[in-house]
Amino acid sequence: MARHTARTLGAALLVGSVAFIAGCSDAGPIPETTGDAGVQVDVNATWLDDGRMIGLWTSGSSSCAPIVSDTVVNDDGVLEVTLDEDGDPTPCTADMAPQITLLGVPEGVDTAADLEIVVQGQGFFGTEELSGVEGLAGPGSETDYAPSAGWGDTYNDFIILTWGSSTCVPMLEESAITGPLEVTVTFADAPADQMCTMDMAPRGTSAFAGGMKSGDAEVVLFGDSFDGIRVPILGSN
């Protein structure tokens, strides 16, 4: 599959940093319809980092992710996101997988209210309505660089946001329900000889908690640099 074709089938985005694919759950959604804007793809979203960021699920090649070229909140309060290719000449793998990308929430967005998101790229588009969550710090506040997590609209999928080197993204090893409202995620230990850049970047990982009951759930993180830290999962499943 050519790089352009893979990106047309799915999208991921990140504002102010690099897009990271750090873990996959089930196979990605299939494009539904076509029109003047191109192929329609499924887009899913969740609040992260106490409402300072949005995590997006899209679908496409697991080795390629486009970048954000523009974001704007229009007069109707819709968050419009435009995606572009990153210019990397490396060929994309010919697979279809969930792509996870992180988006900084623009100033003025009310995280307690529902937010309509429109994602547009070269030959594709998608829409999502992200339910508001009360009590979040929201855009403009300073991050504490702590892990966070949020549910998506699809059945028991959630995104984990961690911070660290942009070139050493945690890899999901296992996700298991370990209590009525608890899911334990284990990351694979990094190789001893792995070289990492000395930056501090957001990294997004997709995980799945099949059969988790509805309620105020937590994810417990192990592996990589984590040793049992508990993180509330924002939103509802």
C-alpha positions as CSV (number, residue, x, y, z in Angstrom):
1,M,0.0,0.0,0.0
2,A,1.4,3.4,-0.9
3,R,1.9,6.0,1.8
4,H,-0.8,8.3,0.4
5,T,-3.3,5.5,0.2
6,A,-2.8,4.4,3.8
7,R,-3.3,7.9,5.1
8,T,-6.4,8.4,3.0
9,L,-8.0,5.4,4.8
10,G,-7.3,6.8,8.3
11,A,-6.0,9.7,10.3
12,A,-4.3,10.6,13.5
13,L,-3.2,14.0,14.7
14,L,-1.2,15.9,17.3
15,V,-0.9,19.7,18.0
16,G,2.4,21.0,19.1
17,S,4.3,17.7,19.1
18,V,4.7,14.4,17.3
19,A,2.0,11.8,16.6
20,F,2.6,8.6,18.5
21,I,1.1,5.2,17.9
22,A,1.6,3.3,21.1
23,G,-0.8,0.5,21.2
24,C,-3.8,-1.1,19.3
25,S,-6.9,-2.9,20.4
26,D,-9.3,-4.3,17.8
27,A,-9.1,-3.8,14.0
28,G,-9.9,-0.3,12.9
29,P,-13.3,0.8,11.5
30,I,-14.0,0.6,7.7
31,P,-14.7,3.7,5.7
32,E,-18.5,4.2,5.3
33,T,-19.4,6.6,2.6
34,T,-17.9,8.9,0.0
35,G,-18.8,12.4,-1.0
36,D,-17.3,15.8,-2.0
37,A,-15.1,15.7,1.1
38,G,-13.7,12.2,0.3
39,V,-14.0,9.0,2.2
40,Q,-15.9,9.2,5.5
41,V,-14.0,7.5,8.3
42,D,-15.0,6.8,12.0
43,V,-13.5,9.2,14.5
44,N,-13.6,8.7,18.3
45,A,-12.4,11.0,21.0
46,T,-11.9,11.4,24.7
47,W,-10.7,14.1,27.1
48,L,-7.2,13.6,28.6
49,D,-4.8,15.6,30.9
50,D,-7.6,17.1,32.9
51,G,-9.2,18.5,29.8
52,R,-6.1,20.1,28.3
53,M,-5.8,17.5,25.6
54,I,-8.1,15.3,23.4
55,G,-7.2,11.8,22.4
56,L,-8.4,10.6,19.0
57,W,-9.0,7.2,17.6
58,T,-8.9,6.9,13.8
59,S,-7.8,4.0,11.5
60,G,-5.1,3.4,8.9
61,S,-1.7,2.0,8.5
62,S,-0.1,1.2,11.9
63,S,3.2,2.7,10.9
64,C,2.0,6.1,9.5
65,A,0.2,9.0,11.0
66,P,-0.5,12.4,9.5
67,I,0.0,15.7,11.4
68,V,-2.2,18.6,12.2
69,S,-1.9,21.6,9.8
70,D,-4.7,23.7,11.3
71,T,-7.3,23.7,14.1
72,V,-10.0,26.3,14.6
73,V,-13.2,26.6,16.7
74,N,-15.8,28.0,14.2
75,D,-18.6,30.4,15.0
76,D,-20.9,27.4,15.8
77,G,-18.5,26.1,18.4
78,V,-17.4,23.2,16.2
79,L,-13.7,22.2,16.5
80,E,-12.4,21.8,13.0
81,V,-9.1,19.9,12.6
82,T,-7.2,19.7,9.3
83,L,-4.6,17.0,8.8
84,D,-1.7,16.8,6.4
85,E,1.1,14.3,5.6
86,D,4.3,14.5,7.7
87,G,6.6,14.2,4.6
88,D,8.3,11.1,5.8
89,P,9.3,9.1,2.7
90,T,9.3,5.7,4.6
91,P,6.6,3.4,3.1
92,C,3.6,2.6,5.2
93,T,2.7,-0.9,6.2
94,A,-0.4,-2.3,4.3
95,D,-2.5,-2.9,7.4
96,M,-5.6,-1.3,9.0
97,A,-5.2,-0.6,12.7
98,P,-6.5,2.0,15.3
99,Q,-4.3,5.1,15.3
100,I,-4.1,7.1,18.5
101,T,-3.1,10.8,18.4
102,L,-3.2,13.6,20.9
103,L,-4.6,17.1,20.3
104,G,-4.1,20.2,22.5
105,V,-7.5,21.7,23.3
106,P,-7.8,25.2,22.0
107,E,-8.5,28.1,24.3
108,G,-12.2,28.9,24.8
109,V,-13.4,25.3,24.6
110,D,-15.8,24.4,27.5
111,T,-14.8,20.9,28.6
112,A,-18.1,20.6,30.6
113,A,-20.1,20.9,27.4
114,D,-20.5,18.5,24.5
115,L,-18.0,19.3,21.7
116,E,-18.6,18.6,18.0
117,I,-15.3,17.7,16.2
118,V,-14.8,17.6,12.4
119,V,-11.6,16.1,11.1
120,Q,-10.6,16.7,7.5
121,G,-7.7,15.4,5.5
122,Q,-6.6,14.7,2.0
123,G,-9.4,12.6,0.6
124,F,-11.1,11.8,3.9
125,F,-13.2,13.3,6.7
126,G,-14.9,12.3,10.0
127,T,-17.0,13.7,12.7
128,E,-17.4,13.0,16.4
129,E,-19.4,14.5,19.3
130,L,-17.3,14.4,22.5
131,S,-19.4,14.5,25.7
132,G,-18.6,17.1,28.2
133,V,-17.1,16.2,31.6
134,E,-17.7,18.4,34.7
135,G,-14.8,19.7,36.8
136,L,-11.9,19.5,34.4
137,A,-9.2,22.1,34.5
138,G,-9.5,22.6,30.8
139,P,-7.3,24.5,28.2
140,G,-5.0,27.2,29.4
141,S,-4.1,25.5,32.7
142,E,-0.7,24.1,33.3
143,T,-0.2,20.3,33.0
144,D,1.4,18.3,35.9
145,Y,2.7,15.7,33.4
146,A,0.8,13.0,35.3
147,P,-0.7,10.0,33.4
148,S,-4.4,10.2,32.5
149,A,-7.0,8.1,30.7
150,G,-10.4,8.5,29.1
151,W,-13.1,6.4,27.6
152,G,-14.1,6.5,24.0
153,D,-17.6,6.0,22.5
154,T,-16.9,2.5,21.3
155,Y,-17.4,-0.4,23.6
156,N,-14.9,-0.3,26.5
157,D,-12.0,1.3,24.5
158,F,-9.9,3.9,26.4
159,I,-6.8,5.9,25.8
160,I,-3.9,6.2,28.3
161,L,-1.8,9.4,28.1
162,T,1.8,9.1,29.5
163,W,4.7,11.6,29.3
164,G,8.3,10.9,28.5
165,S,10.7,10.5,25.6
166,S,9.1,10.9,22.2
167,T,11.2,8.1,20.8
168,C,10.5,5.6,23.5
169,V,6.8,5.1,23.6
170,P,5.4,2.6,26.1
171,M,4.2,-0.6,24.4
172,L,1.0,-2.3,25.6
173,E,1.7,-5.9,26.8
174,E,-1.6,-6.7,28.5
175,S,-4.9,-5.2,29.5
176,A,-7.1,-7.1,32.0
177,I,-10.1,-6.4,34.2
178,T,-8.9,-6.9,37.8
179,G,-11.9,-5.6,39.7
180,P,-15.5,-4.4,39.2
181,L,-14.3,-0.9,38.2
182,E,-10.6,-1.6,37.8
183,V,-8.5,-2.5,34.7
184,T,-4.8,-3.3,35.0
185,V,-2.6,-2.3,32.1
186,T,0.9,-3.7,31.8
187,F,3.5,-2.1,29.5
188,A,6.4,-4.1,28.1
189,D,9.7,-3.3,29.7
190,A,12.0,-1.3,27.4
191,P,15.1,-3.0,26.0
192,A,18.2,-2.3,28.2
193,D,20.1,-0.9,25.3
194,Q,17.3,1.3,24.0
195,M,18.4,4.9,23.3
196,C,15.8,7.6,24.1
197,T,15.7,11.3,23.3
198,M,15.8,13.6,26.4
199,D,12.5,15.3,25.7
200,M,9.1,15.3,27.5
201,A,6.3,14.6,25.1
202,P,2.8,13.2,25.4
203,R,2.3,9.6,24.3
204,G,-1.1,7.9,23.6
205,T,-1.9,4.2,24.0
206,S,-5.1,2.5,23.1
207,A,-6.4,-0.2,25.5
208,F,-9.5,-2.3,25.9
209,A,-11.5,-3.4,28.9
210,G,-14.1,-5.9,27.5
211,G,-16.9,-6.5,29.9
212,M,-16.1,-3.6,32.3
213,K,-19.2,-2.5,34.2
214,S,-20.2,1.2,34.0
215,G,-19.1,3.5,36.7
216,D,-16.1,5.5,38.0
217,A,-13.4,3.2,36.8
218,E,-9.6,3.3,37.3
219,V,-6.7,1.9,35.4
220,V,-3.7,0.6,37.3
221,L,-0.4,1.0,35.4
222,F,2.5,-1.5,35.6
223,G,5.7,-1.9,33.5
224,D,8.0,0.5,31.7
225,S,8.4,3.3,34.4
226,F,5.1,2.5,36.3
227,D,4.7,0.5,39.5
228,G,1.0,0.3,40.3
229,I,0.0,4.0,39.8
230,R,-3.8,4.4,39.8
231,V,-5.4,6.7,37.2
232,P,-9.2,7.6,36.9
233,I,-10.7,7.0,33.5
234,L,-12.5,10.1,32.4
235,G,-16.0,9.9,30.8
236,S,-18.2,6.8,30.7
237,N,-18.0,3.5,28.9
